[in-house]
Amino acid sequence: MKRTRSTMALLTMLLGLATVQAQKKTVSAVADKVLDITTSHGTGRLALYVSKNWNQPQPAVTRALIVCHGKNRNANDYFASGNKAVATAYAEANTIVIAPQFLEQPDIAAHQLPTDILRWAHEQWEGGADATAPSPISSFAAFDAILMRLSNRKLFPHLKIVVVAGHSGGGQVVQRYAVTSHGEDALTQEGVKVRYVVANPSSYVYFTAERPQPDGSFGSYKGHCIGYNRWKYGIEDPPAYIGSTPFTDLEKTYAQRDVIYLLGDQDTDPNHPALDKTCMAEAEGAYRLQRGTFYYHYMLQRHPKDLAHRAWVVPGVDHDGDRMFNAPCGMTALFDIGRCATPLP
């Protein structure tokens, strides 16, 4: 018994050290632009990359691509990937690329950033949590502020569509934002379409306590994971950003939004180092392709006649955001070029 307790204590200590080390990892580059954000909870500045000067009119811009980084917060890499996709689509003249960066406290200290730069607790931005400083501003409110800037017809008089895309951890935040978004209305009122492209996330938010069953159906969860239905995996204890809106209303709106799930057909490693291995995520499936397949079928089952979502399999690609977005299906999702020939069965 003593050996067992000692082993458990050692494992707990090692896990704690690993968590601390993960939180100490800092970004190699900080975005060179900032966006001032003011909400009822205070003010702060969001770090981000922008491919054009959006402080002056951009009459040639008809499409905006917002691309969100994953857990490593490497917005510079995703900004480069987004611009690469724009070049592949020959859309440089009419597309603005925006890459927000959800920094964490170690990033602020390592790069000696000003105190007014927004930062979040470790990976909490993926679920819309409030920033830890300088004001409790949700990562979802940060997206709202970007959409509000794009809705300004004096700056973007001919904008037609905004695509909000994310891969991996970025796919997680985009999927949850598509469920909860307050910012889309400002664009739709100006006649601008909004699309959400969710690529290879580790998990999705479910609207009920049902989860995938061994036979592929959906039923009551039968595991032993206490938090499986808590946000960001379920609807219990949601972030303050959601407010008092019932989830039944959020789901109805979400089902009608233009959402495209991109799933790499090789993203099937149940032990991938960046895969969410918590019991909450594993209740959704064993690996990303399976989790995405289950979730799309879950939404189809709940909305058999009116679901506006599409799910496409990207052949030959594993967990690689650059390859996902620059593949033919990625081009279709981001730029409406051609068609994706591999819809999810």
Buried (B, 14 or more C-beta within 10 A) or exposed (E): EEEEEEEEEEEEEEEEEEEEEEBEBBBEBBBEBBBEBEBEBBEBBBBBBBBBEBEEBBEBBBBBBBBBBBBBBBBBBBBBBBBBBBEBBEBBEBBBBBBBBBBBBBBBEBBEBEEEBBBBEBBBBBBBBBBBBBBBBBBBBBBBBBBBBBBBEEBBEEBEBBBBBBBBBBBBBBBBBBBBBBBBBBBEEBEBBBBBBBBBBBBBBBBBEBBBEEEEEBEEBEEEBEBBBBBBBBBEEBBEBBEEEEBEEBBEBBBEBBBBBBBBBBBBBEEBEBBBEBEBBBBBBBBBBBBBBBBBBBBBEBBEEEBEBBBBBBEEBBBBBBBBBBBBBBBBBBBEBEEBEBEBE
